[in-house]
Structure formats: C-alpha cells, structure tokens
Amino acid sequence: MQFNNIKRLFVVILLVFSSLYLSAQTTDALGSYSPYSMLGIGDVVKQGNAYNYGMAGIGVGVRDNRYINYTNPAAVSARDTLSFMLDFGITQKNYYISDYQTKSAYNVFNMNNFAFTAPIYRKSAFIIGVSPFSNTGYKFESVEDDDKIVADLGDVRYRKYGTGSIYQIFMGASVTLFKNLSLGAEAIYYFGSIDRHSDVIFNSVTSYNSIYTGWEYNVGSFSGKFGLQYNQPFKNNSSLTLGATYRLGNKLKGDYIKYAFTKTSSATDTVAYNTMDKAALKISPELAVGVSYRHKDKWLIGVDYVRQDWRKSDFISSSARFDPMVGESFRAGFEIVPNRYDIRYYAKRMAYRCGVYYDKTYISFDGNQVQSFGITLGTSLPIYKWHNAVSVAVDMGQRGTQQNQLVRERYVNFMVNINLHDIWFVKYRYD
C-alpha cells in the first residue's frame, strides 16, 4: 500500500469519526445505553481494540508486532523496523435490562478507535489515535397513573434521558532499550460533552406549560500516560513479558450549565440559565499491571489487573445515593494460531482468542458496589500479505443485579477492527 492510499484512508476514517461524533449528540444515537451511565462520569470504556477485547481486554503485558496495542504506550515499539500500521474499529452493543418491575432491550452503534503507528528510528516508534473514554446514554419515561392527577391534568409524562461522550486523543512514543526493556509515554487530550435532562410534559391540558430542566457539561483537558514492558526470551522460542502503566488523574476543565424552561406549542419561557466555568468532573489516576507468556508463534496466555480510585472525585449532578468507589478489573486471556504460515488451509492461519473478566466498577448505589463479569471470544481473519486482517470480538456478560434496588444488565457486544500493515521504504530488486 502506497503513502497516497494511506493518506486517503486516513481522511475517510476521520470523516467517519466526525459523523459519528455529531450523530452522538442526538437523543437516539447513543454511545452506550445503561442506567448506570447517569451517574458520575458515565460508563467508562474498557480501552483496546478487537485484538484486546477478544482476550477480555488484556494488553498491558502483551507485545505483538502484528497488531496495534495501545493499552500500553510501551508496546508500540513491538514492530517490524519499517512497518506502518493502521487500525480502525467500530462497536455494536446490545443491552437487555431488567429490575424488579420492568424489562427493556436496546442496541447502539459507535466508533471504538482509530490508531496509526510508524517507526521513528530503529527500535522506536510513535502512535496517534482517538477513542472514547466514557459514554452517557439512558432513557426513562413513565406515564402518570394517579387517577386524581389524570382527571385534572390529563396525559402527564415524566422523562429523564442523557446523551454524550468524552473522547480522548492520544499521541505518544516508545523506545526499546537494552534489547529487553521498552518505555513509552503518551500525551492525552480529553474532550466532549455530557447532557442530562429531566422533563415533565403535559400533553392534554394546554393551560399548563411543560417543564424542561437539565445539566450540560462541555469539557476539554490535557493529561498523560506512561508505560513500560520487560520482555525475557527463552531458548525454546518462547518469551515472558511483564508490563505496567500509570495514567495521571485529571480535572476536566470546561463549562457546567444548569437550565430550566417551560414550553408550550407557541412559546418558550426561560426560568433559569446558570453557567459556571468549573465542570467539576475528575478522572481518577489508573494503575495497571500485566504479564503474558508466548510460546513460539503459536499461542499466548496473559493476565491484567487494573485499579482506579474514584473516591476523591466530585460529580455535581449525581444522585445523593451514589458514591464513587475504587474500581478494579481482573482479566485473563488466551490466543492460539494453529499455523500462521500454512498455505493450504486458511482456517489454520486464523488467530483464535478467548478470555474472562471480573470488574468492580467505580459506582456504588446505596452502599452496594456494582459488579460485572463476562466472557469474550475473538478471531482475526488474515487478508492478502503481511499482517493485514479483519479482527472480530464478542463480549457477553452481566453487570449489576436485581437485588438491593439495582438494575441488572445483560449484554452482547460486537467489535470489528480493520488492521492494516505495510512495509515502506523498501527498494525492490525486481519490479
């Protein structure tokens, strides 16, 4: 693939990302659909692409020259010397939500990531990309069923909904030292908006104005992330990799708007509109460690542990029954490739992945910390030459419970990534 083709594809992907970001500003186009996303900073996205997701999200201690692994900045230097890689992914999520009274189903579609890496000098490389950090998406609507109120006011509806996402643009570099030790660092810029609305709508009696209240966050702020990996090879063509990352905590700067207005079919009356220059949203620091063992070019097994302490975070519009907690994630994954170089059977060249995870989220409601668990499956379908492939991952799990006034979410999420790989600056002897 020539440079001009890469450049055209880069522009197309940016246009697709821009359209997805704009569509996410509408009520029905959500990056997530979860009642828990109405709390705190929303539904925090597990970082990684389909390569990581197929193995439950592991990547801190994984080095692979075939795929972009941006979960650890130090992993970017795992590559062929002249290789250029591009990765673009989308997600489709299906939610089945129930509590002790109601059940509902919802599905959403969103961009997952875009990343591009290239070598700098020998054993060093850089990366640039964008991915969601958190998503807000929920809808609740009920109809007044009190006979006395209905007799006086007619059809009255109560509606709460929220939309928005916080994205992160990251740019970093990695270098391998002393053959086995790799260091990496990233600059991160968070940007986006979160809107939360609460409405009372009178559909029958025109003498009453419908009431609309809400909160809007518009944020943007810089932060950073650091990573290291140590890779120890063994004589039997296997290797052990240890990794760690640390992301800085950050206060998101921006505007916080609180408003209220009434509306009829012919007029709108603003009751309150207050703007503050402090959004009071804080991202907690994150510490992650991981280890993986790879045998030849056939199989890999690894585990990750991720910890975030949200207890000092302050969220203006969150429920009084919500308390931020320490979030923890335990992940284990496995990959096998029967024969990467088989020329007869395509299925033997495919990569097969699976994983399990258990998460303690940062959300605690009435003293009950919300937990989730699930299993993942994935594969990569090689295309043409080098390491070009289409990677697919499926995440099936459950978050929350129907007990203690919580909500149970069961979900099946799909992710598809296009992995492009090419060697540049090679002078061919024959054309």
C-alpha positions in Angstrom: 0.0 0.0 0.0 1.5 3.3 -1.0 1.6 6.5 1.0 -1.2 8.2 -1.0 -3.5 5.4 -0.4 -2.8 5.5 3.4 -3.4 9.3 3.3 -6.8 8.9 1.6 -7.9 6.2 4.0 -6.8 8.4 6.9 -9.0 11.2 5.7 -12.0 8.9 5.1 -11.7 7.5 8.6 -11.6 11.0 10.2 -14.7 11.9 8.3 -16.5 8.8 9.5 -15.4 9.6 13.1 -16.6 13.2 12.7 -20.1 12.0 11.5 -20.3 9.5 14.4 -19.4 12.2 16.9 -22.0 14.6 15.5 -24.7 11.9 15.4 -24.0 11.1 19.1 -25.4 14.5 20.0 -29.0 13.4 19.2 -31.3 11.7 21.7 -31.4 8.4 19.9 -27.8 8.0 18.8 -26.0 6.9 22.0 -22.5 5.5 22.6 -23.9 3.5 25.4 -27.3 2.5 26.9 -27.1 2.0 30.7 -29.0 3.3 33.7 -25.6 3.4 35.4 -24.3 5.9 32.9 -26.4 8.6 34.5 -24.0 8.5 37.5 -20.6 10.1 37.7 -18.7 10.5 34.5 -20.8 7.9 32.7 -20.0 4.4 31.5 -16.1 4.2 31.4 -15.0 2.4 28.3 -12.6 -0.5 28.5 -9.6 0.5 26.4 -8.3 -1.6 23.5 -9.4 -2.9 20.1 -10.8 -6.2 18.9 -7.4 -7.8 19.4 -7.5 -6.9 23.1 -11.3 -7.4 23.6 -11.1 -11.0 22.2 -8.9 -11.8 25.2 -11.0 -10.0 27.8 -9.2 -6.7 27.3 -5.6 -7.8 28.3 -2.7 -5.8 26.8 -0.6 -4.2 29.5 1.9 -7.1 29.4 1.4 -8.1 25.7 3.9 -7.4 22.9 2.9 -8.3 19.3 4.3 -6.9 16.1 1.1 -7.8 14.1 -1.4 -5.5 15.8 -1.5 -2.1 17.4 -1.8 -2.5 21.2 -2.4 1.0 22.5 -3.4 -0.2 26.1 0.3 0.2 27.0 2.4 3.0 25.3 5.5 0.9 25.7 4.0 -1.8 23.4 4.2 0.5 20.3 7.8 -0.4 19.7 6.9 -4.0 19.2 7.1 -4.0 15.4 9.0 -4.7 12.3 11.6 -2.0 11.7 9.9 -0.4 8.6 6.3 -1.3 9.3 3.5 1.1 9.3 0.2 0.1 10.9 -3.3 1.5 11.0 -6.3 0.3 13.0 -9.9 1.3 12.8 -12.7 -0.2 14.8 -16.5 0.0 15.4 -18.8 -1.5 18.1 -22.3 -2.7 18.2 -23.8 -3.2 21.7 -27.0 -5.0 22.7 -28.4 -4.4 26.2 -31.1 -6.4 28.0 -32.0 -4.5 31.1 -34.4 -5.6 33.9 -35.2 -4.6 37.5 -37.9 -6.0 39.8 -40.7 -4.3 37.7 -39.7 -3.7 34.1 -37.7 -5.2 31.3 -36.3 -3.5 28.2 -33.9 -4.0 25.3 -31.7 -1.5 23.4 -28.9 -1.5 20.9 -26.3 1.2 20.0 -23.6 1.6 17.4 -20.5 3.7 17.8 -16.9 4.1 16.7 -14.4 2.3 19.0 -11.0 3.6 18.0 -8.7 4.9 15.3 -4.9 4.5 15.7 -1.8 4.9 13.4 1.8 4.0 14.2 5.1 4.4 12.4 8.7 3.9 13.2 10.9 6.8 14.3 14.4 5.4 14.4 15.4 1.8 14.7 13.8 0.5 17.9 11.5 3.4 18.5 8.0 4.3 17.2 5.2 6.8 17.6 1.4 6.4 17.8 -1.5 8.8 17.3 -5.1 7.9 17.8 -8.6 8.6 19.2 -11.0 6.5 21.2 -14.0 7.1 23.6 -13.2 7.4 27.3 -16.7 7.3 28.7 -20.2 7.3 27.3 -23.5 8.5 28.7 -26.8 7.1 27.4 -30.1 6.4 29.1 -33.8 7.0 28.8 -36.6 6.7 31.3 -40.2 7.6 30.6 -43.3 7.0 32.7 -46.9 8.0 32.5 -48.8 9.4 35.5 -51.2 6.7 36.7 -52.8 8.5 39.7 -56.5 8.8 38.9 -56.9 12.2 40.6 -54.0 13.8 38.8 -55.0 12.3 35.5 -58.5 13.6 35.9 -57.2 17.2 36.5 -54.2 17.2 34.2 -54.8 14.6 31.6 -51.9 12.8 30.0 -48.7 13.7 32.0 -45.4 12.1 31.2 -42.1 12.1 33.1 -39.0 11.7 31.1 -35.3 11.5 32.0 -32.6 11.0 29.4 -28.9 11.6 28.9 -26.5 11.7 26.0 -22.9 12.4 25.2 -19.4 11.1 25.3 -15.9 12.1 26.4 -13.3 11.2 23.9 -9.5 11.1 24.1 -7.0 12.0 21.5 -3.6 10.4 22.3 -0.2 10.8 20.8 2.9 9.1 22.2 6.2 7.3 21.5 8.0 4.2 22.6 11.6 3.1 22.6 13.3 -0.3 23.3 16.4 -0.1 25.5 19.0 -2.9 26.3 17.1 -5.3 23.9 14.5 -6.3 26.6 13.2 -3.1 28.2 10.7 -0.8 26.5 9.5 2.6 27.7 6.6 4.6 26.4 4.7 7.8 27.1 1.5 9.5 25.8 0.0 12.9 25.8 -3.8 12.7 26.1 -6.4 15.4 25.4 -9.9 14.7 26.7 -12.8 16.5 25.0 -16.6 16.1 24.6 -19.9 16.9 26.3 -22.4 15.2 28.6 -26.1 16.3 28.6 -28.6 15.2 31.3 -32.3 16.1 31.0 -35.3 15.8 33.3 -38.8 16.8 31.8 -42.4 16.9 32.8 -44.7 17.0 29.8 -48.4 17.9 29.7 -49.9 16.6 26.6 -53.6 17.1 27.2 -54.1 20.4 29.2 -52.8 23.4 27.3 -53.1 25.7 30.3 -50.0 24.0 31.8 -46.6 24.5 30.4 -44.3 21.5 30.0 -41.2 21.8 32.2 -37.7 21.1 30.9 -34.6 21.0 33.2 -31.1 19.8 32.6 -27.4 20.0 33.0 -24.7 20.3 30.3 -21.0 19.7 30.6 -18.6 20.8 27.9 -15.1 19.8 28.8 -11.5 19.6 27.4 -8.3 19.0 29.3 -4.8 17.6 28.9 -3.3 14.6 30.7 -0.7 11.9 30.3 0.0 8.2 30.5 3.3 6.2 31.0 4.1 2.6 30.4 6.9 0.1 30.5 7.4 -3.5 29.4 10.2 -6.1 30.0 10.4 -9.0 27.6 12.5 -12.0 28.5 13.1 -14.5 25.7 13.9 -18.2 26.4 15.8 -20.8 24.4 12.7 -22.7 23.3 11.4 -19.7 21.2 9.1 -18.6 24.0 9.1 -15.4 26.0 7.7 -13.8 29.1 6.6 -10.2 29.1 5.9 -8.0 32.2 4.2 -4.7 31.8 2.8 -1.7 33.8 1.1 1.6 33.0 0.1 4.6 35.0 -2.4 7.2 33.8 -2.4 10.6 35.6 -5.5 11.8 37.3 -7.1 14.9 35.8 -9.7 17.6 36.5 -11.7 18.2 33.3 -11.9 21.9 32.6 -14.9 23.4 30.9 -18.4 24.8 31.3 -21.2 23.5 33.5 -24.6 24.8 32.5 -27.8 24.3 34.6 -31.0 25.4 33.0 -34.8 25.3 33.3 -37.5 26.5 31.0 -41.2 26.0 30.3 -42.7 25.5 26.8 -46.0 25.5 25.1 -46.8 24.9 21.4 -46.3 28.6 20.8 -43.8 30.0 23.3 -40.8 29.2 25.4 -40.1 30.8 28.8 -36.6 30.6 30.3 -36.8 30.1 34.1 -33.1 29.7 34.9 -29.9 29.6 33.0 -26.7 29.4 35.0 -23.2 28.9 33.6 -20.1 28.0 35.7 -16.6 27.8 34.4 -15.8 24.7 36.5 -17.3 21.5 35.3 -16.2 19.6 38.5 -15.5 16.4 36.7 -12.5 14.5 37.7 -10.8 11.4 36.1 -9.1 9.3 38.7 -5.5 8.0 38.2 -5.1 4.5 36.9 -2.5 1.9 37.7 -2.4 -1.3 35.6 0.0 -4.3 35.6 0.0 -7.3 33.3 2.0 -10.4 32.4 1.9 -12.7 29.4 3.7 -15.9 28.2 4.1 -16.6 24.5 5.2 -19.9 23.1 6.8 -19.7 19.6 4.4 -18.1 17.2 1.5 -20.4 18.2 -0.1 -19.4 21.5 -0.2 -16.7 24.2 -1.7 -16.5 27.6 -1.9 -13.4 29.8 -3.5 -11.7 32.8 -4.1 -8.0 33.6 -5.1 -6.1 36.8 -6.4 -2.5 36.6 -7.1 -0.2 39.6 -8.7 3.2 39.7 -9.5 5.1 42.9 -12.5 7.4 42.3 -13.3 8.2 45.9 -11.9 11.7 45.7 -13.8 12.6 42.6 -16.6 15.1 42.8 -19.7 15.0 40.5 -22.1 17.9 40.7 -25.3 16.4 39.3 -25.0 12.8 40.6 -27.6 11.3 42.9 -27.2 11.6 46.7 -27.4 7.8 46.7 -24.3 7.4 44.6 -20.8 7.2 45.9 -17.7 6.8 43.8 -15.5 3.9 44.8 -12.3 2.1 44.0 -12.7 0.4 40.6 -10.8 -2.9 40.0 -10.6 -5.2 36.9 -9.3 -8.7 36.7 -8.7 -10.1 33.2 -7.3 -13.3 31.7 -7.0 -14.1 28.0 -5.6 -16.7 25.6 -4.7 -16.7 21.9 -3.8 -19.6 19.6 -2.8 -19.7 15.9 -2.6 -23.3 14.6 -0.1 -22.5 11.8 0.4 -18.9 10.8 2.3 -19.9 7.6 0.0 -22.7 6.3 -0.5 -22.3 2.5 -3.3 -24.9 2.2 -5.8 -24.3 5.0 -7.0 -20.8 5.6 -8.5 -21.7 9.0 -5.1 -22.7 10.3 -3.8 -19.2 9.6 -6.6 -17.5 11.6 -6.0 -16.4 15.2 -8.5 -17.6 17.8 -9.0 -15.9 21.2 -11.0 -16.2 24.4 -11.0 -14.5 27.8 -12.8 -14.0 31.1 -13.0 -10.9 33.3 -14.5 -9.7 36.6 -14.9 -6.0 37.3 -15.8 -4.0 40.4 -17.0 -0.7 38.9 -16.5 2.7 40.5 -20.3 3.0 41.0 -21.8 2.3 44.5 -25.5 2.9 44.9 -27.0 2.9 48.4 -23.7 1.3 49.6 -23.9 -1.6 47.0 -20.9 -1.6 44.6 -21.9 -2.6 41.1 -20.0 -5.5 39.7 -19.8 -7.1 36.3 -18.4 -10.3 34.8 -18.2 -11.9 31.3 -16.5 -14.0 28.7 -15.1 -12.9 25.4 -14.4 -14.6 22.1 -12.4 -13.3 19.1 -10.7 -14.1 15.9 -8.5 -12.4 13.2 -9.1 -13.2 9.5 -5.8 -12.6 7.6 -6.1 -10.7 4.3 -3.6 -10.5 1.5 0.0 -10.3 2.8 2.0 -9.1 5.8 -0.3 -8.8 8.9 -3.4 -7.3 7.3 -6.5 -8.7 8.9 -10.1 -8.1 10.0 -10.4 -8.8 13.7 -13.7 -9.6 15.4 -14.6 -9.9 19.1 -17.7 -10.7 21.1 -18.2 -9.7 24.7 -21.0 -11.5 26.6 -21.6 -10.6 30.2 -23.7 -9.2 33.0 -23.5 -6.0 35.2 -25.5 -5.4 38.3 -28.3 -7.4 39.9 -32.0 -7.2 40.5 -31.4 -7.1 44.3 -30.9 -4.1 46.5 -32.8 -1.8 44.2 -30.2 -2.2 41.5 -30.6 -2.9 37.8 -29.4 -6.0 36.0 -27.8 -5.5 32.6 -27.1 -8.5 30.3 -25.3 -7.6 27.2 -23.8 -9.0 24.0 -21.4 -6.6 22.3 -19.7 -7.0 19.0 -16.5 -5.3 17.8 -14.9 -5.3 14.3 -11.5 -3.8 13.6 -9.6 -3.4 10.3 -5.9 -4.0 10.8 -3.7 -2.6 8.0 0.0 -3.3 7.9 2.6 -2.4 5.3 6.4 -2.1 4.8 7.6 1.2 3.5 11.0 2.4 2.1 11.9 -1.0 0.7 13.9 -0.9 -2.5 12.9 -3.8 -4.7 15.5 -5.6 -6.9 12.8 -6.6 -9.5 9.7 -4.7 -10.4 
